[in-house]
Amino acid sequence: MLLFLSLTEFIAISQEKVDSVTNCCTNDALPGKDEDGRPASFQGGYLVYQRWLQKQLNTKEKILNENHLQGKCLFRFLIDTTGRITDLQFCSMKGTLGETIIRDIYAQSPLWEPAISTKRGKVSQWYCQSINFQFGQSVD
């Protein structure tokens, strides 16, 4: 099982529910047009996040292979002002094994560094993620 990860991040303040794939990750950017800030980040940076996520997915390899899971799982999660992931919203693969596995993985996520707005301090931020599951290819 070869799992391809493509990462996309963006920031948004509102927590509205978005169901369509085309609107899942298109919220306005943070901080605002008239302020500066720092986006939320995984402790250790992007490469550490990528390695953590791949390691978590590798622990699920047997169940993924047994169920021939294939497809693109697009989702977003909210990183709150304490660095916890508080909400997962799925744009694709809703109600599937893919969603179950992703929910399990992110329930175990370490704390992130929260986003900071120069005008408002720590703020919540949405982070978009897509994972392409491709059955039948070996992991190098």
C-alpha positions as CSV (number, residue, x, y, z in Angstrom):
1,M,0.0,0.0,0.0
2,L,1.5,3.3,-1.0
3,L,-0.1,6.3,0.5
4,F,0.5,9.7,-1.2
5,L,0.2,12.7,1.0
6,S,-0.5,16.2,-0.4
7,L,-0.6,19.0,2.2
8,T,-2.4,22.2,1.9
9,E,-2.8,24.7,4.6
10,F,-4.9,27.8,5.0
11,I,-6.3,29.8,7.9
12,A,-9.9,30.8,8.6
13,I,-11.7,32.1,11.6
14,S,-15.2,30.9,11.1
15,Q,-16.3,27.3,11.9
16,E,-19.1,26.9,9.5
17,K,-19.8,23.5,8.2
18,V,-18.9,23.0,4.5
19,D,-20.0,19.8,2.7
20,S,-19.1,20.2,-0.9
21,V,-15.6,19.2,-2.1
22,T,-15.2,22.4,-4.0
23,N,-15.9,24.6,-1.0
24,C,-14.1,22.4,1.6
25,C,-10.8,24.3,1.7
26,T,-11.6,27.7,0.3
27,N,-12.2,29.9,3.4
28,D,-10.7,33.4,3.6
29,A,-7.1,33.6,4.7
30,L,-6.1,34.6,8.2
31,P,-5.2,36.9,9.8
32,G,-7.2,39.5,8.0
33,K,-6.5,41.9,5.3
34,D,-5.3,44.5,7.8
35,E,-3.2,42.4,10.2
36,D,-0.2,40.2,10.3
37,G,0.3,36.9,12.1
38,R,1.8,33.5,12.1
39,P,-0.1,30.4,10.9
40,A,-0.5,27.3,13.1
41,S,2.2,24.8,12.7
42,F,3.1,21.3,13.7
43,Q,5.7,21.3,16.4
44,G,9.0,20.6,14.6
45,G,7.7,21.9,11.3
46,Y,6.2,20.6,8.1
47,L,8.6,17.7,7.5
48,V,8.1,16.4,11.1
49,Y,4.3,16.6,10.5
50,Q,4.7,14.6,7.2
51,R,6.8,11.9,8.9
52,W,4.4,11.7,11.9
53,L,1.4,11.3,9.5
54,Q,3.1,8.7,7.3
55,K,4.1,6.7,10.4
56,Q,0.5,6.8,11.7
57,L,-0.8,5.7,8.3
58,N,1.8,2.9,8.1
59,T,0.3,1.5,11.4
60,K,-3.0,1.1,9.5
61,E,-1.5,-0.5,6.4
62,K,-2.8,-4.0,7.1
63,I,-6.5,-2.9,7.5
64,L,-6.1,-0.6,4.4
65,N,-4.8,-3.5,2.3
66,E,-7.4,-6.0,3.5
67,N,-10.2,-3.5,2.6
68,H,-8.6,-2.4,-0.7
69,L,-9.1,1.2,0.2
70,Q,-8.6,3.6,-2.7
71,G,-9.3,7.2,-3.4
72,K,-8.6,10.7,-2.3
73,C,-9.7,11.7,1.2
74,L,-10.0,15.4,1.5
75,F,-10.6,16.9,4.9
76,R,-9.9,19.8,7.2
77,F,-9.4,20.2,10.9
78,L,-9.5,23.1,13.3
79,I,-6.4,23.8,15.4
80,D,-7.7,25.7,18.4
81,T,-5.9,28.4,20.4
82,T,-4.4,25.7,22.7
83,G,-3.0,23.8,19.7
84,R,-5.5,20.9,19.9
85,I,-7.4,19.5,16.9
86,T,-11.0,20.1,17.8
87,D,-13.0,19.4,14.6
88,L,-12.6,17.2,11.6
89,Q,-14.7,17.9,8.5
90,F,-14.6,15.5,5.6
91,C,-15.2,16.7,2.0
92,S,-14.7,13.2,0.5
93,M,-14.8,9.6,1.8
94,K,-17.5,10.5,4.3
95,G,-18.8,7.5,6.2
96,T,-16.0,5.2,4.9
97,L,-13.1,3.3,6.4
98,G,-10.9,6.2,5.2
99,E,-12.8,8.6,7.5
100,T,-12.7,6.2,10.4
101,I,-8.9,5.8,10.1
102,I,-8.3,9.5,9.7
103,R,-10.4,10.3,12.8
104,D,-8.4,7.7,14.8
105,I,-5.1,9.1,13.7
106,Y,-5.9,12.7,14.4
107,A,-7.4,11.8,17.8
108,Q,-3.9,11.0,18.7
109,S,-2.3,14.1,17.3
110,P,0.3,15.9,19.4
111,L,-0.3,19.6,20.1
112,W,0.3,22.1,17.3
113,E,1.6,25.6,17.7
114,P,-1.5,27.8,17.5
115,A,-1.9,30.6,14.9
116,I,-1.2,34.0,16.2
117,S,-2.7,37.3,15.0
118,T,-0.8,40.5,15.8
119,K,-4.1,42.2,16.7
120,R,-6.0,39.3,18.5
121,G,-3.3,37.0,19.9
122,K,-3.9,33.3,19.5
123,V,-6.6,32.4,17.1
124,S,-8.1,29.2,15.7
125,Q,-7.1,28.0,12.2
126,W,-8.4,25.5,9.7
127,Y,-5.8,23.2,8.1
128,C,-6.7,21.3,4.9
129,Q,-5.2,17.9,4.2
130,S,-5.7,15.4,1.4
131,I,-4.5,11.8,1.4
132,N,-4.5,9.6,-1.7
133,F,-5.0,5.9,-0.9
134,Q,-3.7,3.7,-3.6
135,F,-4.1,0.0,-3.1
136,G,-1.8,-2.6,-4.6
137,Q,1.5,-0.7,-4.6
138,S,4.3,-1.5,-2.2
139,V,5.8,0.9,0.3
140,D,9.5,1.6,-0.4
